[in-house]
Every structure is written in C-alpha cells, then in structure tokens.
Amino acid sequence: LIGIFDILYLNGKKVFEYPINKRKELLKIFENNVDLFIVELGRKIDFSNPNASETLKKHFLEAKDQNCEGLILKNVD
C-alpha cells in the first residue's frame, strides 16, 4: 500500500511549481487504483497564531496514535 501526498511530475511535465491545491486536484487521477491511497491535505495551521505550536503538536500526536510516521507540512502559497 502506497500513500500519495504530492505530485511533482505528470506525464513528463513539471507540475511542482503549481500551487498545492492544483497538485491535489491532479492526484485524483490515482483515486481508482486499489493499491494507492491519497493522504488527506485538509488540515491548515496558521503559524502567525500564537497557539500554532500547540495545534501542530496535537496533529502530530493524532498521527502518532494512528501509527503514522509523522507529518508533512506544505506551504499552500
């Protein structure tokens, strides 16, 4: 089982310069493959918020409780 969280190239075309939301849309071409799953990209953390570190810690502990290896953070801009 392979988890996909981002796409950098598609059919030889560079897509890594596209915004993450556009790349997330491109991942949908893999949705029907039973050996793959797309990792959720919905959680957002506002790092200008003083509580951002606590929010990040909460998400990390949730991932750890689900036996995940960790978190991957992406800049959506």
Solvent accessible surface area in square Angstrom, and as a share of the most:
residue,aa,sasa,rsa
1,L,166,0.83
2,I,107,0.55
3,G,31,0.30
4,I,27,0.14
5,F,76,0.32
6,D,23,0.12
7,I,15,0.07
8,L,94,0.47
9,Y,120,0.46
10,L,37,0.19
11,N,149,0.76
12,G,75,0.72
13,K,122,0.52
14,K,123,0.52
15,V,3,0.02
16,F,82,0.34
17,E,144,0.65
18,Y,59,0.23
19,P,77,0.48
20,I,10,0.05
21,N,88,0.45
22,K,95,0.40
23,R,24,0.09
24,K,76,0.32
25,E,94,0.42
26,L,32,0.16
27,L,1,0.01
28,K,99,0.42
29,I,110,0.56
30,F,63,0.26
31,E,107,0.48
32,N,149,0.76
33,N,69,0.36
34,V,136,0.78
35,D,93,0.48
36,L,35,0.17
37,F,95,0.40
38,I,52,0.26
39,V,59,0.34
40,E,123,0.55
41,L,47,0.23
42,G,45,0.43
43,R,126,0.46
44,K,148,0.63
45,I,37,0.19
46,D,89,0.46
47,F,127,0.53
48,S,98,0.63
49,N,68,0.35
50,P,127,0.80
51,N,94,0.48
52,A,7,0.06
53,S,79,0.51
54,E,111,0.50
55,T,47,0.27
56,L,47,0.23
57,K,115,0.49
58,K,116,0.49
59,H,23,0.10
60,F,91,0.38
61,L,80,0.40
62,E,54,0.24
63,A,11,0.08
64,K,122,0.52
65,D,118,0.61
66,Q,123,0.55
67,N,140,0.72
68,C,69,0.41
69,E,184,0.83
70,G,32,0.31
71,L,68,0.34
72,I,99,0.50
73,L,104,0.52
74,K,83,0.35
75,N,118,0.60
76,V,69,0.40
77,D,151,0.78
